[in-house]
Amino acid sequence: MYDLVWQPYMLSLGGTVPMIGLIMSIWTAFNSLLQLVTGELADSRGRKNSMNYYYFFTIIGLVVAIVARNWMYFIIVNILFGIADSLEGPAFSPMFAESVPPEKMAVAMSMITLIWSLPGFYGKALGGYLGDRLGGQQVMYIVLAALVVSALWFYFTTEETLTEKKPFRLSAVLRNIKGFARPETRLIPFYLVSILDRFGWQINAGILVTMFTQEYGFSRTKIGILMTVEMVAMTIASIPIERALDRYSNRNGVIGALVLNVIVFGGYALTSSYGMLIALQVVKGVTAGLWDTSIMLYQNKIVSQEERGKTFGNINGIKGLVAIPAPFIGAILFGYIGFKGVFATSASVLVLALLASTKLVEPTP
């Protein structure tokens, strides 16, 4: 719901499209670079502690967004969200992986996708509708209430999954930075695929609502419907995707998702029909479900439990570091070559990711 309203709300406070791109780049910078530290925190102090702080910073950021009086408040908001997401990145997926036996990991990863997508049956369309009727600030109040309930539920019901905690050491962070700069040879293709995929997505994702509004004049309700179609498709596809990944390979799942990504972004660059955009959203939902499940399964299998947080932090850090300018680049491209040019650029980057994915090795549990 927040995604549907924050960009129009910021524009109403005097912001511009390039400023939205710049702010999303700031979020990417904090989220990426801090994971060099938060990955070690998740491996040493536990997954649950990291998630508790994730909720804390997210709630504070949302409060700042609600009381914003001009667009510059959103610089603070996205710094806080960047810190929060840097804590969540290395902790959340390992919690799921460590909650089940290795042979059921694919089921757990598909369940994450299912749980993430279920609110999309109503959340985004409802957020757009309420944003059009009540305004963005009122929607943020609803999001804040839901987030507080989520944080309390997590704190009181979720158990730590890291089997052995250890002291946090700065020397380990320095080793992570070294590993960040010099990844293991077997991980280099995966790093490259992750970097290019993130860059291609970030070119358009950070300003998507604004582009739909300014290019086609869509209301937030119409944009919410587009995003709801995507989430419904992701949910329906999640179970057959899980079964396919159990039967076939995680490597092929990643490659297949990239093929679909190129089709989706290329389609956006070739059409302006609302009906065709809905059809592309269906494919995009299937793509997201396949990518999320495949990539999380691949990451959890390619490294040991003791190194998951660190490796997740390093991978998320380096792909985020390279993607820092992507939202700002997307905003500038939108100003010069429009909606279709932005998506043509994203599709070109995803083609490079697809070529790199042919060098991936099949991970073993």
Sequence and secondary structure as in RCSB ss.txt:
>XXXX:A:sequence
MYDLVWQPYMLSLGGTVPMIGLIMSIWTAFNSLLQLVTGELADSRGRKNSMNYYYFFTIIGLVVAIVARNWMYFI
IVNILFGIADSLEGPAFSPMFAESVPPEKMAVAMSMITLIWSLPGFYGKALGGYLGDRLGGQQVMYIVLAALVVS
ALWFYFTTEETLTEKKPFRLSAVLRNIKGFARPETRLIPFYLVSILDRFGWQINAGILVTMFTQEYGFSRTKIGI
LMTVEMVAMTIASIPIERALDRYSNRNGVIGALVLNVIVFGGYALTSSYGMLIALQVVKGVTAGLWDTSIMLYQN
KIVSQEERGKTFGNINGIKGLVAIPAPFIGAILFGYIGFKGVFATSASVLVLALLASTKLVEPTP
>XXXX:A:secstr
 HHHHHHHHHHHTT  HHHHHHHHHHHHHHHHHTHHHHHHHHHHT HHHHHHHHHHHHHHHHHHHHT  STTHHH
HHHHHHHHHHHHHTTTHHHHHHTTS GGGHHHHHHHHHHHHHGGGGTHHHHHHHHHHHH HHHHHHHHHHHHHHH
HHHHHHH     SS     HHHHHHHHHHHHS  GGGHHHHHHHHHHHHHHHHHHTTHHHHHHHHH   HHHHHH
HHHHHHHHHHHHHHHHHHHHHHS HHHHHHHHHHHHHHHHHHHHH   HHHHHHHHHHHHHHHHHHHHHHHHHHH
HHS GGGHHHHHHHHHHHHHHHTTTHHHHHHHHHHHHHHHHHHHHHHHHHHHHHHHHTT      
